[in-house]
Each structure stands twice: as C-alpha cells, then as structure tokens.
C-alpha cells in the first residue's frame, strides 16, 4: 500500500511494516495504526507515523539511548495486549519534543513495543521522578 | 453525573468488576482504593490529560524536532533490531 504522510511525502508500505496499538495512544484511542521510520539524517531518531492521520507524526528515541536507569513498572495485565512472551522482549520508545532550544523526552508516557508481533501500547508510569518533559542531551545532527 | 454519598470503608461497584472504596478521609482529602482488572488503566485525571496533551503537541508541533525537509528517503524501521541489541547486552 501507499501511505500519504505530511513529513515524508508518499511512502510504499508493506503490511508487515505496520505497528498496531490495539488500544490507541493514551487519550487518543483512534490512533491505532503506525509505521516506524528511520530518520534519513539521524540514526538515533525514529518517526512514528500515523497511518490513518497523515499529519500525525511523533519523533521518538529508543530509551536505551537516553537514560540508563529507566525502570518501567507496569502490571503484566496492563500490557497484556502486547502479547509478550517475556517483558524483556519489549522495545521502549520515548516521545521527543522540543522545549525552546532543548530536547525533552516523555518519561511519564513511554511507548512499549512487541517487535516480534508489531504491537504497541503507551503506558503511564506512576514514578514521581518521571516527567512528561525531561530535558535530555541528544546528539541531534538534525537541523 | 451520578452523585452518591458514601462513608468511610463503603464502596461503589462499576460494572461487575470494578470496586471503588473510600479508604480514608482527612479534612478535604479523600483516599480512594480502586480494585479493577489489570487491563483497565486507572489514572489520575490530570496525569492522563497531561500525557494526552503532550503527545498531541509533539505530533503536531510546528517547530518539530527536525525541520521539514520535504519528501525524503525515510525507510520503514524494524524494531526487532532494537530488541536484538538489548539481547546482546
């Protein structure tokens, strides 16, 4: 299929490339189908492009590139829809945002993926140390 | 909105499975216990709304992380390569 996007124009997509968030994003329950794209310039940057909303694109970074001691404490039942055989299989992406001239990641609402089944879910962490805008140093070669 | 009066240790059932209990009352602060199936997410309203707003803003922000550079050769990325990475550590 051919996918229209605001940011990347039209993209050829295989069904296997599609990521499904069965419950949608937190508070955005209609946002269920996405495509994960590698930024052409920055290897750290992955774009989560909505399939159904061409204007909706999230910049994300894998959590292991940002914070070493990031601990995701969620009840197994809460992430049942990911169908993980083992929690350690999960891939964690953090939504990136720009705050003035700095980058911030959302540690409060990470995206969990089951890369083997191409399923995803956004969770909300109760840990008071995690904010929706945690400033981070990212070696962004993007301009 | 349905409004019900409850005393300490009394509960409300929502559907068959969700039980909301008044656990403690001190001045203007009420502690509430919620027993719900694990797949029912329970959030403080303000946290839920903050996450929703942040995601929305990040997705539509004019000054996104990178400037729009027009059609590029962005390629689908397979997240399996990230879990392989994690497995090697």
Interface residues (C-beta under 8 A of the other chain):
Chain A: X6 X7 X8 X9 X10 X11 X13 X14 X17 X19 X25 X26 X27 X28 X35 X36 X37 X38 X39 X40 X41 X42 X45 X46 X47 X50 X55 X56 X57 X58 X59 X62 X64 X75 X76 X77 X78 X80 X81 X88 X89 X90 X91 X95 X96 X97 X98 X103 X106 X108 X109 X113 X115 X116 X118 X122 X123 X124 X132 X133 X140 X142 X143
Chain B: X37 X38 X39 X41 X43 X47 X48 X49 X50 X51 X52 X54 X55 X56 X57 X58 X59 X60 X61 X63 X64 X65 X66 X67 X68 X70 X71 X72 X73 X74 X75 X76 X77 X78 X79 X80 X82 X83 X85 X86
